[in-house]
Amino acid sequence: MNKPMKLTILGATGSIGTSTIDVMLRHPESFAAYALVGHKNVDLMLELASKVLPELVVMTDESAYALLEGELPKNIRLECGMAAAEAAAAHDDVDMVMAAMVGAAGLPATLAAVRAGKRVGLANKECLVTAGRLFMQAAKKYGAEVVPVDSEHAAVHQALAGHDRDSVTRIILTASGGPFRNRDPESLESVTVEEAVAHPNWSMGAKISIDSATMMNKALELIEAKWLFDAKAEQLSAIIHPQSIVHAMVEYRDGSVLAQLAMPDMRSPIVYAMQAEPRLESGIPWLELAQTQLLEFQAVDEARFPAMKLVKPVLAGEDSLAIALNAANEVANQAFQDGKIGFMAIVSTVEQVLAKTNNQAVQSLDEVWQLDADARRLANEVIKA
Ligand SMILES: NC(=O)c1ccc[n+]([C@@H]2O[C@H](COP(=O)([O-])OP(=O)(O)OC[C@H]3O[C@@H](n4cnc5c(N)ncnc54)[C@H](OP(=O)(O)O)[C@@H]3O)[C@@H](O)[C@H]2O)c1
């Protein structure tokens, strides 16, 4: 019998992290944990570590590490900080890394996994948005297999499998339209954080839920798709599909369109990223199309969702624009969560930062971090003003 695949889960205490653990525990013969990596959530880490019994737990936040000291079941080592997370991702015993930290903070540890040639399940889309070129170059150089976890990209991955890439004409990502798809645009200024995180179809972390409400999430996903599938800006588009059953479509030169369908539950793309074939049971409900009364599709209204207009020059432009879009969005998304700005100011902050950003390619991670810091500073200035 084969040994179980050993995983390091970055962002183990998050929505994707806990769904990954759910899948892992369903298949103990196939998967085991080397390390669980969390940031601040000590109580949940204690609960997860007691169930999963990894060899190592890492808390990237120092005070969370101090609180967890002496509390873990014996034989589980505890380490602290981002360097420990990077080492846990690159360790020789690890077969696969689930990259599920949130934001650009996840880049160093995910890159460490890539440089160690691991199979990487990539949920942390901000890695590709900020450093797509360097990330994919490193994956090629070190032989790391990067498998998307985002449901739309997992769908594209499946619709591309076994087909000639040169025959692809379009890649179409679906978007639910989030909680404000039908809301009067005039009333959006006053929406609360609770309303913005209440996604109609998906249960997700706060940041991505708000990104879905602004559709900045789809903007990030289009940039992610550009790097993952080596696609041109004009091949990429999004379409509103409120039911979130069709996750993406790939159109071929002969007019065939291949779509992937599943109930909206992240355990499906997660299990696919962990082991594509033979397919494993994921625990998600079966899709009963006869009971799904309607599958609707409509064009994205860019007046309602200005993020989708904003992303077009970013997709066609150089790396600096994507870095600025992501960093400004992280700052503005957090400022909205902290009650410092209204909902509509999230995208307008990003727009103002982009207007002040030069369109330039980057050659090194140092340049990525410099541009990221510049955009965060500009975003904070816009918010203060
Ligand atoms: N949720 C989904 O359905 C979904 C779907 C597709 C893609 N994604 C992507 O997957 C990633 C994770 O999303 P999520 O919804 O799972 O987020 P989440 O529930 O907010 O969890 C985020 C995880 O990252 C950790 N974290 C937060 N800040 C950190 C920092 N500064 N340094 C290191 N770790 C940090 C958190 O640790 P603590 O909680 O311990 O502080 C937690 O483990 C995002 O990039 C998102 O866009 C998510």
The ligand as an ORCA input file, in Angstrom:
! r2SCAN-3c Opt
* xyz 0 1
  N     -12.844     30.625      1.295
  C     -13.024     30.289      0.043
  O     -14.050     29.696     -0.301
  C     -11.989     30.627     -1.007
  C     -12.243     30.282     -2.350
  C     -11.256     30.517     -3.297
  C     -10.057     31.121     -2.941
  N      -9.850     31.474     -1.638
  C      -8.582     32.129     -1.295
  O      -7.955     31.372     -0.270
  C      -7.230     32.223      0.604
  C      -7.761     31.989      2.025
  O      -9.129     32.370      2.070
  P     -10.063     31.988      3.313
  O     -11.442     32.373      2.906
  O      -9.773     30.587      3.749
  O      -9.535     33.047      4.390
  P      -9.776     33.061      5.971
  O     -10.893     32.171      6.345
  O      -9.814     34.488      6.363
  O      -8.413     32.399      6.527
  C      -7.174     33.014      6.323
  C      -6.047     32.180      6.897
  O      -4.830     32.943      6.755
  C      -4.271     33.169      8.068
  N      -3.698     34.524      8.067
  C      -4.374     35.702      8.145
  N      -3.510     36.744      8.116
  C      -2.266     36.202      8.054
  C      -0.949     36.750      8.051
  N      -0.734     38.078      8.079
  N       0.100     35.914      7.984
  C      -0.098     34.559      7.945
  N      -1.311     33.982      7.957
  C      -2.390     34.795      8.010
  C      -5.421     33.014      9.045
  O      -4.921     32.670     10.342
  P      -5.744     32.955     11.722
  O      -7.195     32.791     11.376
  O      -5.204     31.897     12.639
  O      -5.406     34.331     12.154
  C      -6.204     31.877      8.385
  O      -5.597     30.646      8.659
  C      -7.470     33.658      0.097
  O      -6.392     34.027     -0.723
  C      -8.747     33.529     -0.724
  O      -8.800     34.495     -1.769
  C     -10.778     31.235     -0.677
*
